[in-house]
Amino acid sequence: MGALDGKVAIVTGAGRGLGRAHSLTMAAEGAKVVVNDLGDEAEAVVAEIEAAGGEAVANHASVSDWEATEALVAQAVDTYGDLHVVVNNAGILRDKMSFNMDESDWDAVVDVHLKGHFCVSRHAGVYWRNQAKAGATVGRRIVNTSSEAGLFGSAGQANYAAAKAGIIGLTLVFAREYGRFGVTANAIAPRARTRMTEDIEFFKAPEGGEDFDRFAPENVSSIVAWLASDAAADISGQVFIVIGGDVHLFRPPAVEAAIKKGERWSIDELVASSGELFGDKGPGLPPMAVPG
Ligand SMILES: NC(=O)c1ccc[n+]([C@@H]2O[C@H](COP(=O)([O-])OP(=O)(O)OC[C@H]3O[C@@H](n4cnc5c(N)ncnc54)[C@H](O)[C@@H]3O)[C@@H](O)[C@H]2O)c1
């Protein structure tokens, strides 16, 4: 018995890296997987899943193509009879300091991440809403992919950090809008050794192969498979920072402090009272990432 027996899942950007690992893990847990990616790598992942005794089919939609992602959702339903899980994972980087970033760098990254998350989830939502209206009560899942860049802001990634912060907003919207027809929506902010990070020393595999490989993408896939399963039916609108064996809960909409007057503040009064607002932490920038 797998945690995802009988489930049909779409994983975007699944030809390599985290998406490939999510697809293999979810298929091993019993899900039938639509492996989406732009290139031929999707077929290779399908072959890997089939070789391990699972079921999968490839799809080559760009996640930010409105019609192609509508067809992606239709392909899942036509091929496997239903759709239960969408894992939005596809992504690209075009890192530059803001003052060197041009319009095409901004547009390309916001398009793939932010519009890409919306397109697939929007079309899935149409199908899920219709299913619910027709009386189907089965649970559905969205797992989105944000980043610590979006939660904390990382220099050199204005396009990426803004898109990844937007994905947190989208996750909360989907959790509220789709919750009424049985869909949960959560987000992960992962760290893993993939094409995006393999050149960074921090992400290198441990020498000797005996130590826990913290940055193996499969470590993140366990959390994705859990959130996709029936066991996570009551978890929605949450953000998890996943680093190796560490799962951090990040609560986005939290008010930390307030000063209240009941009338308009003067600037002098704000200067005098702002210490109360910032408390011991002071008004400096928060840390750039989770320590570790
Ligand atoms: N690796 C990390 O440490 C890390 C950290 C934070 C967030 N992330 C996020 O995790 C996700 C996966 O990244 P990864 O590290 O596996 O990178 P990766 O480059 O190995 O994989 C990304 C995949 O997305 C595909 N893709 C790109 N544009 C696409 C499009 N328009 N339509 C469909 N597929 C498309 C690529 O072809 C590629 O196979 C991304 O959203 C990334 O931003 C990764």
The ligand as an SDF file (V2000), in Angstrom:
LIG
                    3D

 44 48  0  0  0  0  0  0  0  0999 V2000
   17.3860   23.6760   -6.0120 N   0  0  0  0  0  0  0  0  0  0  0  0
   17.1410   24.4570   -4.9880 C   0  0  0  0  0  0  0  0  0  0  0  0
   17.8940   24.5100   -3.9940 O   0  0  0  0  0  0  0  0  0  0  0  0
   15.8860   25.3140   -4.9910 C   0  0  0  0  0  0  0  0  0  0  0  0
   15.7430   26.2630   -3.9710 C   0  0  0  0  0  0  0  0  0  0  0  0
   14.5750   27.0040   -3.9120 C   0  0  0  0  0  0  0  0  0  0  0  0
   13.5950   26.7960   -4.8640 C   0  0  0  0  0  0  0  0  0  0  0  0
   13.7760   25.9000   -5.8710 N   0  0  0  0  0  0  0  0  0  0  0  0
   12.7010   25.7450   -6.8420 C   0  0  0  0  0  0  0  0  0  0  0  0
   12.4600   24.3750   -7.0900 O   0  0  0  0  0  0  0  0  0  0  0  0
   11.9280   24.2250   -8.4040 C   0  0  0  0  0  0  0  0  0  0  0  0
   12.6950   23.1530   -9.1540 C   0  0  0  0  0  0  0  0  0  0  0  0
   14.0120   23.6220   -9.3690 O   0  0  0  0  0  0  0  0  0  0  0  0
   15.2950   22.6660   -9.5560 P   0  0  0  0  0  0  0  0  0  0  0  0
   16.2800   23.1070   -8.5590 O   0  0  0  0  0  0  0  0  0  0  0  0
   14.8680   21.2490   -9.6180 O   0  0  0  0  0  0  0  0  0  0  0  0
   15.8070   23.2000  -10.9980 O   0  0  0  0  0  0  0  0  0  0  0  0
   16.0410   22.4480  -12.3910 P   0  0  0  0  0  0  0  0  0  0  0  0
   16.5550   23.4830  -13.3180 O   0  0  0  0  0  0  0  0  0  0  0  0
   16.8460   21.2120  -12.1850 O   0  0  0  0  0  0  0  0  0  0  0  0
   14.5780   21.9980  -12.8330 O   0  0  0  0  0  0  0  0  0  0  0  0
   13.6050   22.8920  -13.2940 C   0  0  0  0  0  0  0  0  0  0  0  0
   12.8630   22.2530  -14.4410 C   0  0  0  0  0  0  0  0  0  0  0  0
   11.8090   23.1320  -14.8650 O   0  0  0  0  0  0  0  0  0  0  0  0
   11.7170   23.0340  -16.2850 C   0  0  0  0  0  0  0  0  0  0  0  0
   11.0740   24.2100  -16.8570 N   0  0  0  0  0  0  0  0  0  0  0  0
   11.5840   25.4590  -16.9960 C   0  0  0  0  0  0  0  0  0  0  0  0
   10.6990   26.2740  -17.5910 N   0  0  0  0  0  0  0  0  0  0  0  0
    9.5960   25.5180  -17.8490 C   0  0  0  0  0  0  0  0  0  0  0  0
    8.3430   25.7910  -18.4360 C   0  0  0  0  0  0  0  0  0  0  0  0
    8.0500   27.0180  -18.9160 N   0  0  0  0  0  0  0  0  0  0  0  0
    7.4430   24.7900  -18.5290 N   0  0  0  0  0  0  0  0  0  0  0  0
    7.7210   23.5540  -18.0670 C   0  0  0  0  0  0  0  0  0  0  0  0
    8.8950   23.2380  -17.4960 N   0  0  0  0  0  0  0  0  0  0  0  0
    9.8250   24.2050  -17.3880 C   0  0  0  0  0  0  0  0  0  0  0  0
   13.1670   22.8960  -16.7450 C   0  0  0  0  0  0  0  0  0  0  0  0
   13.2420   22.3530  -18.0650 O   0  0  0  0  0  0  0  0  0  0  0  0
   13.7460   21.9900  -15.6620 C   0  0  0  0  0  0  0  0  0  0  0  0
   13.7080   20.6260  -16.0210 O   0  0  0  0  0  0  0  0  0  0  0  0
   11.9820   25.6080   -9.0520 C   0  0  0  0  0  0  0  0  0  0  0  0
   10.7240   26.2340   -8.9420 O   0  0  0  0  0  0  0  0  0  0  0  0
   13.0050   26.3230   -8.2020 C   0  0  0  0  0  0  0  0  0  0  0  0
   12.8490   27.7260   -8.2590 O   0  0  0  0  0  0  0  0  0  0  0  0
   14.9030   25.1520   -5.9500 C   0  0  0  0  0  0  0  0  0  0  0  0
  1  2  1  0
  2  3  2  0
  2  4  1  0
  4  5  1  0
  4 44  2  0
  5  6  2  0
  6  7  1  0
  7  8  2  0
  8  9  1  0
  8 44  1  0
  9 10  1  0
  9 42  1  0
 10 11  1  0
 11 12  1  0
 11 40  1  0
 12 13  1  0
 13 14  1  0
 14 15  2  0
 14 16  1  0
 14 17  1  0
 17 18  1  0
 18 19  2  0
 18 20  1  0
 18 21  1  0
 21 22  1  0
 22 23  1  0
 23 24  1  0
 23 38  1  0
 24 25  1  0
 25 26  1  0
 25 36  1  0
 26 27  1  0
 26 35  1  0
 27 28  2  0
 28 29  1  0
 29 30  1  0
 29 35  2  0
 30 31  1  0
 30 32  2  0
 32 33  1  0
 33 34  2  0
 34 35  1  0
 36 37  1  0
 36 38  1  0
 38 39  1  0
 40 41  1  0
 40 42  1  0
 42 43  1  0
M  CHG  2   8   1  16  -1
M  END
$$$$
